[in-house]
Amino acid sequence: MSITDRLAELGVTLPDAPAPAANYVPFVVVGNLVYVSGQISMDASGLICGKLGENMDVETGAAAARCCAINLLAQVKAACGGDIERLERVVKLTGFVNSTADFSEQPKVINGASDFMVEALGDAGRHSRSAVSAAALPLGVAVEIEGIFQIR
């Protein structure tokens, strides 16, 4: 089954790739790898802000991470000239969670992105990963995730 078909089954339409907010590019292609800059938690309604362990629970944080994953795939699609079917596999995700000093469930939050990648891509969505805490993230968002992807 194609990636487009899997996304449709999940009820997901990839948005236009978000534009960078400062002096950097949204992705860099080196050989068959795409390095995608950090995608902050946002959906069609806007930014998803909050601090885990203070005013946001793990389930809501995981949903924010899922939105980051969708935006990562939108960037990969843009890097592939609009052809998401060129995506071969997710290599690595690095997730940053805006959380209090005593919050320790960052992996559960970033699971929102990891689980989505596997749902959308099957085994090609399985990846290496880091999930770390941050005292603050840009614009007060709850989650930011960057990724490395292999393409054809």
Residue pairs with C-beta under 8 A, 6 or more apart in sequence:
2 85
3 84
3 85
3 87
3 120
3 121
4 84
4 85
6 119
6 120
6 121
6 122
7 13
7 14
7 73
7 84
7 120
10 119
10 120
12 70
12 120
14 70
14 73
14 74
14 77
14 84
15 44
15 70
15 71
15 74
16 74
17 26
17 71
17 74
17 75
17 77
17 78
18 26
18 39
18 42
18 71
18 74
18 75
19 26
20 26
20 37
21 138
24 37
25 37
26 36
26 37
26 75
26 78
27 34
27 35
27 36
27 37
27 75
27 76
27 78
27 79
28 34
28 35
29 35
29 79
29 151
32 88
32 150
32 151
32 152
33 91
33 148
33 149
33 150
33 151
34 75
34 76
34 79
34 80
34 148
34 149
34 150
34 151
35 146
35 147
35 148
36 72
36 75
36 76
36 79
36 146
36 147
36 148
36 149
37 75
37 146
38 96
38 144
38 145
38 146
39 68
39 71
39 72
39 75
39 144
39 145
39 146
40 47
40 68
40 71
40 137
40 138
40 139
40 141
40 143
40 144
41 47
41 48
41 49
41 64
41 65
41 67
41 68
41 141
41 142
41 143
41 144
42 48
42 67
42 71
42 141
43 67
47 139
47 140
47 141
48 63
48 64
48 67
48 141
48 142
48 143
49 139
49 140
49 141
49 142
50 56
50 60
50 61
50 64
50 98
50 140
50 142
51 98
51 99
51 100
51 142
52 58
52 61
52 97
52 98
52 99
52 100
52 103
52 105
52 106
52 109
52 142
53 99
53 100
53 102
53 103
54 99
54 100
56 64
56 142
58 105
58 108
58 109
60 142
61 97
61 108
61 109
61 112
61 142
61 143
62 108
62 109
62 110
62 111
62 112
62 115
63 112
64 109
64 112
64 141
64 142
64 143
65 95
65 109
65 110
65 111
65 112
65 113
65 116
65 143
65 145
66 112
66 113
66 115
66 116
67 143
68 95
68 113
68 143
68 144
68 145
69 93
69 112
69 113
69 114
69 116
69 117
69 120
69 145
70 116
72 93
72 113
72 145
72 146
72 147
72 149
73 84
73 87
73 120
76 84
76 87
76 147
76 149
76 151
77 83
77 84
77 87
79 151
80 86
80 87
80 151
86 151
86 152
87 121
87 124
87 149
87 150
87 151
88 124
88 149
88 150
88 151
88 152
89 121
89 124
89 125
89 126
89 127
89 149
89 150
90 117
90 121
90 124
90 125
90 126
90 127
90 147
90 148
90 149
90 150
91 127
91 128
91 147
91 148
91 149
91 150
92 127
92 128
92 129
92 130
92 147
92 148
93 110
93 113
93 114
93 117
93 127
93 128
93 129
93 130
93 145
93 146
93 147
94 129
94 130
94 132
94 145
94 146
94 147
95 106
95 109
95 110
95 113
95 129
95 130
95 131
95 132
95 143
95 144
95 145
96 132
96 133
96 134
96 137
96 143
96 144
96 145
97 103
97 106
97 109
97 110
97 131
97 132
97 133
97 134
97 142
97 143
98 134
98 135
98 136
98 137
98 140
98 141
98 142
98 143
99 106
99 109
99 133
99 134
101 133
101 135
103 133
106 131
106 132
106 133
107 131
109 131
109 143
110 129
110 131
110 143
110 145
112 143
113 143
113 145
114 125
114 127
114 129
116 125
117 125
117 126
117 127
118 125
118 126
119 125
127 147
134 144
137 143
137 144
138 144
